[in-house]
Amino acid sequence: MTLAPIQSLHESYAHLYVGDYFADTLDLAAHEHRALRLLLLETWVRGPVGHACLASVSRLTKVEWQAIKTAVLPLLRSVQPRIAESLKHIRAFDGQRLPADDWHLVRSIVLERDGHACTYCGADKRLEADHIVPLSRGGSNAFVNLATACQPCNLSKGSKPVEEWRAASFAFLQAGSRLRGSVVAPAPGN
């Protein structure tokens, strides 16, 4: 039996944490990692989490939250200013492509938020982040303008807004069904 390196066990959480995730969270149990990950994701996408919402965002009961609060809350509060600075830096690129390192971080957060599934068709392979309103049409790099898309959907959508792409796709599918209905099947034996 081969054991996964300790780093790979929590690697998926590390991109949400601005700091040395592995050193800072070495003593956390798995359920504490999960709670911290959910709180970090919420902080990136919607901003700092208020005290009243900590348990629900963590998907814990209030009793469960109280049991892990002393381990998780200081870590969350310590990185919130760094997350705010990172978001400010990312917003400076609105209307233009992000540098590769920033895009990798934003893409990771969007995929995590959307459950690693295409928001257009549900596929879970070959995933990318898509600008709902393309940058070329005035879109931004804000999380509300980003969605997880599989490569086929993203390529098909191209630089069109979602509504325009869906309307064009629907018209194409309808035209295809009309064409299929008009094709004459070959006679048996031919």
ZIBEL-V650307 format. One record per helix or strand of 3 or more residues. SS is the DSSP state (a for helix, b for strand). FROM is the first residue (numbers start at 0). TO is the last residue. Records with the same first field share a line. If there is no record, write none. Layout:
SS=FROM-TO, FROM-TO
//
This chain:
a=5-8, 10-13, 20-23, 29-45, 50-56, 61-90, 99-112, 134-136, 142-144, 150-156, 161-181
b=126-130, 145-149
//
